[in-house]
């Protein structure tokens, strides 16, 4: 019985993480559409959302990659404020 519970928890956790990764990948599609549209503020917003989705998924590598993309997009949109 304990083995069944452990396996169920593992499956649940892995399916949640893959769902979060899928959402991040869908957000990349939105980012790509924004790039085609050419609006710098929309591009910056979408890049930030992609970074946050990877952060929620626990994917540090892609989070850091997209965080840098978002910073560059912010600069191009004139949103690079120093706090």
N, C-alpha and C positions, 0 to 999 in steps of 0.2 A: 504494500500500500504506500509506504514512504517513497519507494522508487517511482511509483506512478505520479505522486504529487511533485517530486523533484523534476521529473521529465516534463510534466505539464507546465511548471513554472519556467523551465528553460525554453520550452517552445513558445510560451506566451511572451517572454522577454525578447527572444530573437525575432518574433513576428512583429512586435512593436517597433523594434529598432529598424527592421527592414521597411516598415511602413513610414517611419520618419525619414529614412533615406530616400524612399520613393517620393515623398512630399518635397524633399530638397531637390531631387532631380526634376520634378515638375516645375519647381520654382526657377530652375536653370532655363527651362523652356520659356518661361515668362521673361526672364532676363534677356534671352536671345531675341525675343520679339521686341522688347524695349530698345535694344541696340539697333534693330532694323528700323524702328520708328524714329530714332535719332534724338529724342528728348533727353538731355543730360540729367535732369532731375529725376525722371522716371528710371533711367538707367541706374543712377546711384541708389535709388530706393530699392529696386529689384536686386541689385548686387548685395545690399545690406540684408535683405530678406533671405537670400541664398545662404549667406554666412550664418545667420541666426538659425536657419533650419538645420544646417550641418552641426551647429553647436548643440541644438536640441537632440540630434541623433547621436551625439557623443563622438563624432568623427572629427577629431582634432586636426588632422592633416588638411582635410578639405575646408574646415572652418578657418584655419589660418590662411590658406590660399585665397579663399573668397573674402576674407577680411581685408587683405591687401588689394584685391580687385575693387572692393567697395571704397577703400581710401582713395584710390586713383580716380574712381568715378566721382567721388565727392569733390575732389580737386577740380576736375573738369566741369563740374556743375556749379562751382563757386561755393561749395558748402564745407570747405576745409577750415572750420573754425578752431582756434586754440582756446581751450577751456582752462 
